[in-house]
Amino acid sequence: MYWILFIGTALASWIVSAVFNSRMKKFSQVALDRNMTGADVARKMLKDSGIYDVQVVATGGMLTDHYNPLNKTVNLSESVYASNSVAAAAVAAHECGHAVQHAKAYAPLKMRSALVPAVNFSSKYVMWVLLGGMLVINTFPQLMLAGIVLFGLTTLFSFVTLPVEIDASRRALVWLRTEGITNNSLQPMAESALRSAAYTYVVAALSSLATLIYYIMIFTGRRN
């Protein structure tokens, strides 16, 4: 059962990642009718949403785009920040969608933010705890159980992330169409780009769940 889940999620992850990269590359070559870069799109969406305390900044690397609620910055990778492509507009608007969520105290975002300290702690120690737990499972099963709980936190975080990402994309797409940033021919491209990005989060959550089930099977199997 686990191997079916593992192979299935690994294959799905590869397919989704390949589709996402392909679509982003394709839509990165399609320019907006309006001469707006990703940075321009982000600043306009923030202004239109009544958000004036969030800065738009460029960050290095590829696919490093994110919203930081701690210092209130929309961080756009260089290829998004300076590009006037459909892909750049979609990504920039998506990250601003998170800023809008923050401003409106969107419940799933608040829950995800509350989980961050626990998940950061878990990510540092969970593999060591699970490894130690498997070695002493017959004499000290509580250690393995603690590892499962820690890994469960990361799985919960993955699933809480799903509505946050999907809602940010929804807000982005509505705004892009309403403000005329994308027209009838460009809007489907923006939708396709953000939909393929959302699938990566879905697969990541399912993969985490499959791994959690695997550890639970080890715990129950060896205990029995």
C-alpha positions as CSV (number, residue, x, y, z in Angstrom):
1,M,0.0,0.0,0.0
2,Y,2.7,2.5,1.0
3,W,4.8,1.8,-2.2
4,I,1.7,2.4,-4.3
5,L,1.2,5.7,-2.5
6,F,5.0,6.6,-2.7
7,I,5.4,5.8,-6.4
8,G,2.1,7.4,-7.2
9,T,2.9,10.7,-5.5
10,A,6.5,10.7,-6.8
11,L,5.3,10.3,-10.4
12,A,2.6,12.9,-9.8
13,S,5.1,15.3,-8.4
14,W,7.4,14.8,-11.4
15,I,4.6,15.4,-13.9
16,V,3.2,18.4,-12.0
17,S,6.6,19.9,-11.7
18,A,7.3,19.4,-15.4
19,V,4.0,20.9,-16.4
20,F,4.5,23.9,-14.1
21,N,8.0,24.6,-15.4
22,S,6.8,24.2,-19.0
23,R,3.9,26.6,-18.6
24,M,5.9,29.2,-16.7
25,K,8.5,29.2,-19.4
26,K,5.9,29.5,-22.1
27,F,3.9,32.3,-20.5
28,S,7.1,34.1,-19.5
29,Q,7.5,34.8,-23.2
30,V,4.0,36.3,-23.7
31,A,3.9,40.0,-23.0
32,L,1.1,41.9,-21.4
33,D,-0.8,44.3,-23.6
34,R,-0.1,46.9,-20.9
35,N,3.5,47.8,-20.4
36,M,3.6,46.7,-16.7
37,T,6.3,44.7,-15.0
38,G,5.7,42.3,-12.2
39,A,6.7,45.0,-9.8
40,D,4.2,47.4,-11.4
41,V,1.5,44.9,-11.1
42,A,2.3,44.2,-7.5
43,R,2.3,47.8,-6.5
44,K,-1.0,48.5,-8.3
45,M,-2.7,45.6,-6.7
46,L,-1.6,46.6,-3.2
47,K,-2.7,50.2,-3.8
48,D,-6.1,49.1,-5.3
49,S,-6.5,46.8,-2.2
50,G,-5.9,49.8,0.1
51,I,-2.6,48.4,1.4
52,Y,0.1,51.0,1.8
53,D,2.4,49.5,4.4
54,V,3.8,46.7,2.2
55,Q,6.9,47.1,0.1
56,V,7.6,45.3,-3.2
57,V,11.3,44.3,-3.4
58,A,13.4,42.2,-5.8
59,T,15.0,39.0,-4.5
60,G,17.6,36.8,-6.1
61,G,17.2,33.3,-7.4
62,M,14.5,31.4,-9.3
63,L,11.0,30.7,-7.9
64,T,11.9,32.7,-4.8
65,D,8.7,34.8,-4.9
66,H,7.0,35.1,-1.5
67,Y,5.2,37.4,0.8
68,N,6.8,38.0,4.2
69,P,4.3,38.9,6.8
70,L,6.9,39.7,9.4
71,N,8.4,42.7,7.6
72,K,5.5,43.2,5.2
73,T,7.3,42.8,1.9
74,V,6.3,41.2,-1.4
75,N,9.5,39.6,-2.6
76,L,9.7,39.0,-6.3
77,S,12.4,37.0,-8.1
78,E,14.4,39.1,-10.5
79,S,12.7,37.4,-13.5
80,V,9.3,38.4,-12.2
81,Y,10.2,41.8,-10.8
82,A,11.4,43.2,-14.1
83,S,9.4,41.2,-16.6
84,N,6.1,42.4,-18.3
85,S,5.0,38.8,-19.1
86,V,1.7,37.1,-18.3
87,A,3.6,34.7,-16.0
88,A,5.2,37.6,-14.1
89,A,1.9,39.4,-13.7
90,A,0.2,36.2,-12.4
91,V,3.0,35.4,-9.9
92,A,3.2,39.0,-8.6
93,A,-0.6,39.2,-8.2
94,H,-0.6,35.9,-6.4
95,E,2.0,37.1,-3.9
96,C,0.0,40.2,-3.3
97,G,-3.0,38.0,-2.7
98,H,-1.2,36.8,0.4
99,A,-0.7,40.4,1.5
100,V,-4.4,41.0,1.1
101,Q,-5.1,37.9,3.1
102,H,-2.8,39.2,5.9
103,A,-4.6,42.6,5.8
104,K,-8.0,41.0,6.1
105,A,-6.9,38.4,8.7
106,Y,-7.8,35.5,6.5
107,A,-8.3,32.6,8.9
108,P,-6.3,29.8,7.1
109,L,-3.4,32.2,6.8
110,K,-3.5,33.0,10.5
111,M,-3.6,29.3,11.2
112,R,-0.6,28.6,8.9
113,S,1.4,31.4,10.5
114,A,0.6,30.0,14.0
115,L,2.0,26.7,12.9
116,V,5.3,28.1,11.6
117,P,7.2,28.0,14.9
118,A,6.2,24.4,15.6
119,V,7.0,23.3,12.0
120,N,10.4,25.0,12.1
121,F,11.2,23.1,15.3
122,S,9.9,19.9,13.9
123,S,11.9,20.2,10.7
124,K,15.1,20.4,12.7
125,Y,14.6,17.2,14.7
126,V,11.9,15.1,13.1
127,M,14.2,12.9,11.0
128,W,16.6,12.2,13.9
129,V,13.7,11.4,16.2
130,L,12.1,9.1,13.7
131,L,15.4,7.3,13.0
132,G,16.1,6.9,16.7
133,G,12.6,5.8,17.2
134,M,12.8,3.0,14.6
135,L,16.0,1.7,16.2
136,V,14.5,1.4,19.6
137,I,10.9,0.9,18.7
138,N,10.6,-2.4,20.6
139,T,12.1,-1.0,23.8
140,F,11.1,2.7,23.7
141,P,8.2,3.1,21.3
142,Q,7.4,6.5,22.7
143,L,10.3,8.0,20.8
144,M,8.9,6.8,17.5
145,L,5.5,8.1,18.4
146,A,7.0,11.5,19.2
147,G,8.6,11.5,15.7
148,I,5.2,10.7,14.1
149,V,3.6,13.6,16.0
150,L,6.4,15.9,14.8
151,F,6.0,14.7,11.2
152,G,2.2,15.0,11.6
153,L,2.7,18.8,12.2
154,T,4.5,19.2,8.9
155,T,1.7,17.2,7.1
156,L,-0.9,19.4,8.8
157,F,1.0,22.5,7.7
158,S,1.0,21.2,4.1
159,F,-2.8,20.8,4.1
160,V,-3.4,24.1,5.8
161,T,-1.3,25.7,3.0
162,L,-3.6,24.5,0.3
163,P,-6.6,26.9,0.9
164,V,-4.1,29.7,1.5
165,E,-2.5,29.3,-1.9
166,I,-5.7,28.6,-3.7
167,D,-7.4,31.7,-2.3
168,A,-4.4,33.9,-3.1
169,S,-4.6,32.7,-6.7
170,R,-8.4,33.4,-6.8
171,R,-7.9,36.9,-5.5
172,A,-5.1,37.5,-8.0
173,L,-7.1,36.3,-11.0
174,V,-10.2,38.3,-10.1
175,W,-8.1,41.4,-9.8
176,L,-6.2,40.8,-13.0
177,R,-9.4,40.5,-15.0
178,T,-11.2,43.3,-13.2
179,E,-8.4,45.8,-13.7
180,G,-7.8,44.8,-17.3
181,I,-4.3,43.7,-16.7
182,T,-5.2,40.6,-18.6
183,N,-7.6,40.4,-21.5
184,N,-9.7,37.5,-22.8
185,S,-6.8,35.9,-24.5
186,L,-4.3,36.4,-21.7
187,Q,-6.5,35.6,-18.7
188,P,-6.6,31.8,-19.5
189,M,-2.8,31.8,-19.5
190,A,-2.7,33.4,-16.1
191,E,-5.2,30.9,-14.8
192,S,-3.2,28.0,-16.2
193,A,0.0,29.3,-14.7
194,L,-1.5,29.6,-11.2
195,R,-3.5,26.4,-11.4
196,S,-0.3,24.4,-12.2
197,A,1.4,26.1,-9.3
198,A,-1.4,25.1,-7.0
199,Y,-1.1,21.5,-8.1
200,T,2.5,21.4,-6.8
201,Y,1.1,22.2,-3.3
202,V,-1.5,19.5,-3.6
203,V,1.0,16.9,-4.6
204,A,3.4,18.0,-1.8
205,A,0.6,17.6,0.7
206,L,-0.3,14.1,-0.6
207,S,3.3,13.1,-0.5
208,S,3.7,14.2,3.1
209,L,0.5,12.3,4.0
210,A,1.8,9.1,2.3
211,T,5.1,9.4,4.2
212,L,3.2,9.9,7.5
213,I,1.1,6.8,6.8
214,Y,4.3,4.9,6.2
215,Y,5.7,5.8,9.6
216,I,2.5,4.9,11.2
217,M,2.5,1.5,9.5
218,I,6.1,0.9,10.8
219,F,5.0,1.9,14.3
220,T,1.9,-0.3,14.4
221,G,3.5,-3.1,12.5
222,R,6.6,-3.5,14.7
223,R,4.6,-2.9,17.9
224,N,2.3,-5.8,16.9
